[in-house]
Amino acid sequence: MNYKHIFRNTALALGLTASIAGGAQESPKEEDFFRIARISAPEGTVLEVGGLTVMPNGNLAVATRRGDIFIVENPTSNRPYFRKFASGLHEVLGLAYKDGSLYCAQRGELTKMTDTNKDGKADAFETVYAWPLSGHYHEYSFGPKIAPDGSFFVSANVAFGDEEWWRGESRVPWRGWVMKISPDGQMQPWATGVRSPAGLGMIDGELFYADNQGDWLGSGGIAHVKRGAFMGHPAGLRWAGMPGSPVTLTEQKFHATVDERRKRDAAGRAIKPENVQNEKFVMLHEMKTAFPQVQTPAVWLPHGIYGISNSEILTIPENTFGPFAGQLLVGDQGQSKIMRVFMEKVAGEYQGAAFDFRSGFQSGVLRMAWAPDGSLFVGETNRGWGSAGDANQGLQRLVWNNRLPFEMRAIRAMPDGFEIEFTKPVAKASAEDIASYNVESFLYKYHSVYGSPTVNTKSCEVKGVKVSDDGMKARIIVDGLRPAYIHHIRLDGVRAAEGSYSLVHPMAYYTLNNIPEGAKLTGAGISTKNSAKETKPAAAPAKTTTKPAAKPGATTATTTPDDPKARAAAAAKKPAAKAPTFEDVKPLLAKNTCNACHNTDKRQVGPAFKDVAKRKYSVDKIVQLIYNPQPENWPGYATPMPPMPQVPKAEAIKIAEWIRSLAP
């Protein structure tokens, strides 16, 4: 029995601040509040989950990418029962329940499945609506999500070129589109510009979607899908002139304005476009001037930090998962984790903050659904692309233990900065120190290159802070806010009033689409205390002692012999700097999301740290590669590593020293 674990959890539950084993008690982590539980499946069942939905009787319907659908009875019990409901379907990547039937998006159609004779298996399969296919493997179809009027939303992935394998293409109608389909099979094209729209979500009756980084999309994020909107990827514009299309932007207008960078070498072979440093570039929000239909993300999810392949979006219900009711959860397939998003509406557009929430799932998080008991079903697959975790597939459950984590509950935009709301009162001495806060802004290029580095990064000075009397809010005055930019907000120095714990997740990324109007912060109670700039007392002058002169030819402890052999011998006696251990860097790997793509010993989304160590890179080279990766050095990996400029230099050096120590 793990008595140390039991004692630690008891101490947390009681709010104890006493030291354990002579050291200060560690601040709680996400796993201290949200437990990942396994759901036992029958032996031999492959649950590469493509769809999840909870039925009115509490049973869980599970669709797999391989074309099976199971009904799981008593899914939150220790012994759930799996019953096969249907099989032989084509790569099901979504599932919904309505009026006694299940609906799924197969590769080429929206299908209604009904058990008419009540024997527990589907016996009636009806095509609600079918769309064209070219046969390309990447033409996935996602959904459905049920609209308030009972219609269904489905999204369609683009294909990719044969020679230009990096370029998304819409080879047949409605690829790269979101479609709205009525129960009687009438299809209405809704919006275009989507690339790989795996994550649909209905939020308060409105449609949102999560897309993946790739060509034209510098990073993933979630966006509000309005009728007639252009989300950014141009492939689907090919069909904008077809009957029923609400999109007025044409393919010709787009290509006349934006360079696709289609170039060929002397032999006539297509050249893959790569990022160009110090070039003149545009960003997606700047395209609105020419194309008003452009819809920018409501909340960017910075690539490599908050996922690499964003998926399902769903709302946290009331009385579930503590203080976060009404906010969003967003899954990620590549990093096998879930993020949390707080959204607000400013000047008619959605915007808000993204936070880390829970990592450590056994495979890539693709689908989520709420259980009747308030826990969260999580369906997983790595689909052969790789994902963090030890498994290729899985069905797990996330359970809150009813303890309150110390987190930023919400961040709201203000005319002169941000208001940060906490889940617990803060220690005012820490929260009133502006050295506890750090803000910088950045964005991504809009170009045909696969992904984008962060660009136009700018530090934003925190000039003051006002903490509420109850310690639940801190309003920070920030200089240099930029509309349309992502603002990276860190609260490394803020501590809880009880226990002096640090935040479970001390950073957030706020997408500031609009700066709100209103009064700026003035008056009494604004703190400008900055412990980082306080004058430190001058150090006392070092004492000096006079030593007798050394005899000719003699050496002393403070001199180096001129003989090269003697110098080498002296150097050999000097103890080598000790490399950090795994325990030393473990919190840094977690904090900087390194574990989301890398494992010490085995290949995941990226190479194992031991494989990196075999390259014999210097510490300086590894640090350089953290900030500016060179994916061409690792051609066998489908997902290129993004630049990680947010990693502090001292932490990057420590991680690099540990990686070097793994070399054989």
Buried (B, 14 or more C-beta within 10 A) or exposed (E): EEEEEEEBBEBBEEEBEEEEEEEEBEBBEBEBBBEBEEBEBEEEBEBBBBBBBBEEEBBBBBBBBBBBBBBBBEBBEEEBEBEBBBEEBBBBBBBBBBEEBBBBBBBBBBBBBBBEEEEEBBEEEEEBBEBEBEEBEBBBBBBBBBBEEEBBBBBBBBBBEEEBEBBBBBBBBBBBBBBBBBBEEEBEBBBBBBBBBBBBBBBEEEBBBBBBBBBBBBBBBBBBBBEBBBBBBBBBBBBBEEEEBBBEBEBEBBEEEBEBBEEEEEEEEBEBBEBEEEEEBBBBBBBBEBBEBBBBBBBBBBBBBBBBBBBBBBBBEEEBBBBBEEBBBBBBBBBBBBBBBBBBBBEEEBBBBBBBBBBBBBBBBBBBBBBEEBBBBBBBBBBEBBBBBEBBBBBBBBBBEEBEBBBBBBBBBBEBBBBBBBBBBBBBBBBBBBBBBBBBBBBBBBBBBBBBBBBEBEEBEBBBBBBBEEBBBBBBBBEBBBEBBBBBBBBBBBBBBEBBBBBBBBBBBBBBBBBBEEEEBEEEEBBEBBEEEEEEEEEEEEEEEEEEEEEEEEEEEEEEEEEEEEEEEEEEEEEEEEBBEEEBBEEBBBBBBBBBBBBBEEEBBBBBBBBBBEBEBEBEEBBBBBBEBEBEEBEEBEBBBBBBBBBEEEBBBBBBBBBBBBEE
